[in-house]
Amino acid sequence: MPENEHVGDCGEDVEEVEEEEAGEDRALTFPDVLAALQQQRLMMLSLPPKVKRRVRALKKLQLEQTNIEAKFFDAVHELECKYHQLYLPLYEKRQTIISGAYEPNEDECDYHSDEDEELAKETEEKVKIEDAPAIDVPKMDENAAGIPDFWLTIFKNIALLAEMVQTYDEPILKHLKDIKTKFIEKPMGFTLEFHFEPNEFFTNTVLTKEYDMKCVPDPEDPFGFEGPEIYKCRGCQINWNKGKNVTLKLVRKKQKHKSRGLVRTITKTIQNDSFFNFFSPPTIPDDINADDVDEELRELLTTDFEIGHYMRERVVPKAVLYYTGEAIDDEEYDDEEDDDEDEEDSEEEEDDSDAKENAKNVKDQNCKQQ
């Protein structure tokens, strides 16, 4: 009989916890936004009948454009699937280098960039600074095969993923040898495959996360269409070895009898924070309307969809750049540019406001003189 245990088995460590009362949520109101929306609706209601008729004609044209846009995104997805097949040999070779199964020759290693040279100079200058704080950089065995902890390093470099990875997840993720994406043309979707070496934690060699996508405008809100979107995902069962399930933990609670005042201690199993909860996403029954979904559940699913999309679009295709940190630097620069644009817009608005105020003051003075 195999030593695997069903979901619910975890280590024997017991954590002491105290129950806390949940705080009350305070509702937020947006009077300014509501007032603006009401003003827009009143404006539309006050339009002459002939103008309203023309607006409806424009909306019908807009709907036709939206349907054409959906076909455009379908064609883009077909191209993605086609070119993904061309990438696969490169991904396979990447994996052989990471694992140490293949040692690249001199010609294959002949890559130089200005960024590499600039990084080396910056590092050298920082090392020369006497008061610079000591940086604890783990030393890697010179004779190590391939690139050790490649994917774990990527996870720790990316803030979105680093938040999910706990200290006790790291020994498991050291066994992660590859992440692959499988594109599904019809029905539209993709699957993330996490390939692991044999390890002491679970017997699975591959953990999967499937994402279903749709590229059809919502009949109830067609103008909200912005392209393909993930609407459902499925994880997989992890066959944990005995006492190795990091997604669960034992906690000990003290309960006091209301009338007798007796205190008893109970031990129960609860969910534990872990990256591997990624493979047990919350589900929404098919017969439940999306509008009826609990807000907290909707937020969890939205975050899950964002992570899946991010892994597919960026992490897997550009893994080496996330390992070195270059892709992360590029993303930070993009964020800074966006912030700068927002500041410029704000400054322009302030300048416009000041100009209008000055013009008003001049006009008032002229009126007084007259």
C-alpha positions in Angstrom: 0.0 0.0 0.0 1.5 3.4 -1.0 2.5 5.8 1.7 0.6 8.7 0.1 -2.0 10.3 2.2 -5.2 12.0 1.1 -5.7 15.8 1.4 -5.8 16.7 5.0 -2.6 15.1 6.2 0.1 17.4 7.3 3.1 17.5 9.6 2.9 16.8 13.3 3.9 20.4 14.4 1.0 22.0 16.2 0.6 25.8 16.2 -1.0 27.7 19.1 -3.6 30.2 17.9 -6.0 32.6 19.5 -9.4 33.5 18.0 -9.9 37.1 17.1 -13.1 38.9 16.6 -13.6 40.1 13.0 -13.8 43.8 12.6 -16.7 45.5 11.0 -16.4 46.5 7.3 -17.2 50.1 6.6 -19.0 50.9 3.4 -17.5 53.4 1.0 -19.5 55.9 -0.9 -18.5 57.9 -3.9 -20.8 60.9 -4.1 -18.7 62.7 -6.8 -18.7 59.7 -9.1 -22.4 59.1 -8.6 -23.2 62.8 -9.3 -21.2 62.7 -12.5 -23.0 59.5 -13.7 -26.4 61.1 -12.9 -25.5 64.2 -14.8 -24.5 62.1 -17.9 -27.8 60.2 -17.7 -29.8 63.4 -17.4 -28.0 64.8 -20.4 -28.9 61.7 -22.5 -32.5 61.8 -21.4 -32.7 65.5 -22.3 -31.5 65.0 -25.9 -34.0 65.6 -28.7 -35.6 62.4 -30.1 -33.8 62.7 -33.5 -30.4 63.0 -31.8 -31.2 60.0 -29.5 -32.1 58.0 -32.7 -28.7 58.9 -34.2 -26.9 57.9 -31.0 -28.6 54.5 -31.2 -27.4 54.1 -34.8 -23.8 54.9 -33.6 -24.1 52.3 -30.8 -25.2 49.7 -33.4 -22.1 50.5 -35.4 -20.0 50.2 -32.3 -21.5 46.8 -31.6 -20.6 45.6 -35.1 -17.0 46.9 -34.5 -16.9 45.0 -31.2 -17.9 41.7 -33.0 -15.2 42.3 -35.6 -12.7 43.0 -32.8 -13.6 39.6 -31.2 -12.7 37.9 -34.5 -9.4 39.8 -34.6 -8.5 38.4 -31.2 -9.5 34.9 -32.3 -7.0 35.2 -35.2 -4.3 36.5 -32.8 -4.8 33.5 -30.6 -4.5 31.2 -33.6 -1.2 32.9 -34.5 0.0 32.5 -30.9 -0.7 28.8 -31.1 1.1 28.5 -34.4 4.3 30.3 -33.3 4.3 28.6 -29.9 5.1 25.4 -31.7 8.2 27.2 -33.2 9.3 28.2 -29.7 9.1 24.6 -28.2 12.5 23.4 -29.5 14.1 26.5 -27.9 12.3 25.8 -24.6 13.4 22.2 -24.6 17.0 23.2 -25.2 16.7 25.8 -22.4 15.6 23.0 -20.0 18.5 20.8 -20.9 21.0 23.6 -20.1 19.2 24.4 -16.8 19.2 20.8 -15.7 22.8 20.2 -16.7 21.9 17.5 -19.3 23.6 19.6 -22.0 26.7 21.8 -21.7 26.6 24.7 -24.3 29.7 25.1 -26.5 31.7 28.3 -26.9 29.7 29.5 -30.0 26.4 29.0 -28.1 27.7 31.1 -25.2 29.0 33.9 -27.4 26.5 36.5 -26.2 27.5 40.0 -25.0 25.4 43.0 -24.3 25.9 46.6 -23.1 23.6 45.9 -20.2 25.9 43.1 -18.9 28.9 45.4 -19.1 27.1 48.2 -17.3 25.9 45.9 -14.6 29.5 44.6 -14.0 30.8 48.2 -13.7 28.0 49.3 -11.3 28.7 46.2 -9.2 32.4 46.9 -9.1 31.8 50.6 -8.1 29.5 49.5 -5.3 32.0 47.1 -4.0 34.6 49.8 -3.8 32.4 52.0 -1.5 33.8 51.5 2.1 30.6 52.2 3.9 28.5 50.0 1.6 26.4 47.5 3.6 27.5 43.9 3.3 25.3 41.9 0.8 24.8 38.3 1.7 25.1 36.5 -1.7 25.0 32.7 -1.4 28.0 31.0 -3.0 27.2 28.5 -5.7 29.3 25.4 -6.2 31.5 26.0 -9.3 31.1 22.3 -10.2 27.3 22.3 -9.9 25.5 21.0 -13.0 23.3 23.3 -15.0 21.9 26.3 -13.2 20.8 25.4 -9.6 17.5 26.8 -8.2 16.7 28.4 -11.5 12.9 28.5 -11.1 13.0 29.1 -7.4 15.2 32.2 -8.0 12.7 33.5 -10.5 9.9 33.0 -8.1 11.8 34.9 -5.4 12.7 37.7 -7.8 9.1 38.4 -8.9 7.1 40.2 -6.1 3.8 38.7 -7.2 5.1 35.1 -6.9 7.4 35.8 -3.9 4.4 36.7 -1.8 3.0 33.2 -2.4 6.2 31.3 -1.6 6.7 30.5 2.1 10.0 29.4 3.6 8.8 25.8 3.8 7.9 25.9 0.1 11.4 26.5 -1.0 12.9 23.0 -0.4 10.1 21.7 -2.6 10.6 24.3 -5.3 14.2 23.4 -5.5 13.0 20.3 -7.3 11.1 22.3 -9.9 12.9 21.6 -13.2 10.7 23.2 -15.8 7.5 25.1 -16.4 5.7 24.6 -19.7 2.8 26.2 -21.4 0.4 24.3 -23.6 -1.9 26.4 -25.8 -5.4 25.2 -26.6 -6.8 26.7 -29.8 -10.4 25.7 -29.5 -12.0 26.1 -27.0 -9.6 28.9 -26.2 -7.4 28.2 -23.2 -4.0 27.1 -21.9 -2.4 24.8 -19.4 0.6 25.5 -17.1 2.7 22.4 -16.4 5.1 22.4 -13.5 7.6 19.5 -13.9 9.3 18.2 -10.8 12.2 15.9 -10.1 11.5 12.9 -7.9 11.3 14.2 -4.3 10.4 13.4 -0.7 7.3 15.6 -0.6 4.9 14.2 -3.2 4.8 11.5 -5.9 3.5 13.7 -8.8 6.0 14.4 -11.5 3.8 17.1 -13.1 1.4 19.5 -11.4 -1.0 21.3 -13.8 -3.2 24.4 -13.8 -5.7 24.7 -16.6 -7.3 28.0 -17.7 -10.4 28.3 -19.8 -10.8 31.5 -21.8 -13.6 33.2 -23.8 -13.4 35.8 -26.5 -17.1 36.7 -27.0 -18.7 40.0 -26.0 -21.1 39.7 -23.1 -24.6 40.3 -24.5 -25.5 42.2 -21.3 -22.4 44.4 -21.6 -21.0 44.2 -25.1 -19.1 47.5 -24.9 -17.1 46.2 -21.9 -15.3 43.7 -24.2 -11.5 44.1 -24.1 -10.4 40.9 -25.7 -9.9 37.3 -24.4 -10.4 36.8 -20.7 -10.0 33.9 -18.4 -13.2 32.9 -16.8 -12.5 29.5 -15.2 -9.5 27.5 -13.9 -8.8 24.0 -12.6 -5.9 22.7 -10.5 -4.9 19.2 -9.8 -4.6 16.8 -6.8 -1.2 16.7 -5.2 -0.3 13.2 -3.8 1.5 14.3 -0.7 3.7 11.8 1.1 3.0 11.1 4.8 3.4 14.2 6.9 4.7 16.4 4.0 1.6 18.4 3.1 2.6 22.0 3.5 -0.8 23.4 2.6 -2.3 22.2 5.9 -1.3 22.7 9.5 -2.4 21.6 12.9 -3.6 24.2 15.4 -4.5 23.9 19.0 -7.4 26.0 20.3 -8.8 26.5 23.8 -12.6 26.6 24.2 -14.4 27.8 27.3 -17.9 26.4 28.2 -20.3 29.3 28.5 -22.2 28.1 31.6 -19.8 25.7 33.4 -16.6 27.7 32.7 -14.7 24.6 31.9 -11.8 24.9 29.4 -10.9 22.3 26.9 -8.2 22.1 24.2 -9.0 20.9 20.8 -6.7 20.3 17.8 -7.8 20.7 14.2 -6.4 20.9 10.7 -6.7 24.2 8.8 -5.4 25.6 5.6 -1.8 26.9 5.6 -0.3 29.6 3.5 1.6 28.0 0.7 2.5 28.4 -3.0 1.0 25.0 -3.5 -2.5 26.3 -2.8 -2.2 27.6 -6.3 -3.2 24.1 -7.5 -6.4 24.2 -5.4 -8.2 27.3 -6.7 -11.7 28.2 -5.5 -14.5 27.1 -7.9 -17.8 28.6 -8.9 -20.7 26.3 -9.7 -21.9 26.6 -13.3 -25.5 27.4 -12.2 -24.4 30.5 -10.2 -24.6 33.9 -11.9 -21.3 35.8 -11.8 -23.0 38.8 -10.2 -24.0 36.6 -7.2 -20.4 35.5 -6.5 -19.1 36.6 -3.1 -16.7 39.6 -3.4 -13.9 37.9 -1.6 -14.2 34.8 -3.8 -14.2 37.0 -6.9 -11.0 38.8 -5.8 -9.3 35.5 -5.2 -10.2 34.2 -8.6 -9.2 37.5 -10.3 -5.8 37.3 -8.6 -5.4 33.7 -9.7 -6.3 34.6 -13.3 -3.7 37.4 -13.2 -1.0 35.1 -12.0 -1.8 32.5 -14.6 -1.8 35.1 -17.4 1.5 36.6 -16.1 3.1 33.1 -16.0 2.0 32.4 -19.6 2.7 35.8 -21.1 6.0 36.7 -19.4 7.6 34.3 -17.0 7.7 31.2 -19.2 8.8 33.0 -22.4 11.4 35.2 -20.7 12.5 33.0 -17.9 16.2 33.9 -18.1 15.5 37.6 -18.0 13.5 37.1 -14.7 16.4 34.9 -13.4 18.8 37.8 -14.0 16.3 40.5 -12.9 16.5 42.4 -16.2 12.8 41.8 -17.0 11.8 43.0 -13.6 13.9 46.2 -14.0 12.1 46.8 -17.4 8.7 46.5 -15.7 9.7 48.9 -12.9 10.8 51.4 -15.5 7.4 51.1 -17.2 5.7 51.8 -13.9 7.9 54.8 -13.3 7.0 56.2 -16.7 3.3 55.7 -16.0 3.8 57.6 -12.7 5.6 60.4 -14.4 2.8 60.7 -17.0 0.3 60.9 -14.2 2.3 63.6 -12.4 2.7 65.6 -15.7 -1.1 65.4 -16.2 -1.6 66.6 -12.7 0.8 69.5 -13.2 -0.9 70.5 -16.4 -4.3 70.5 -14.7 -2.9 72.7 -11.9 -1.3 75.0 -14.5 -4.6 75.2 -16.3 -6.4 75.9 -13.1 -3.9 78.6 -12.2 -4.2 80.2 -15.6 -8.0 80.2 -15.4 -7.9 81.8 -11.9 -5.5 84.5 -13.1 -7.7 85.2 -16.1 -10.7 85.5 -13.8 -8.8 87.9 -11.5 -7.8 90.1 -14.4 -11.4 90.1 -15.7 -12.7 91.1 -12.3 -10.3 93.9 -12.0 -11.2 95.2 -15.5 -14.9 95.1 -14.5 -14.2 97.1 -11.3 -12.2 99.7 -13.3 -15.1 100.1 -15.8 
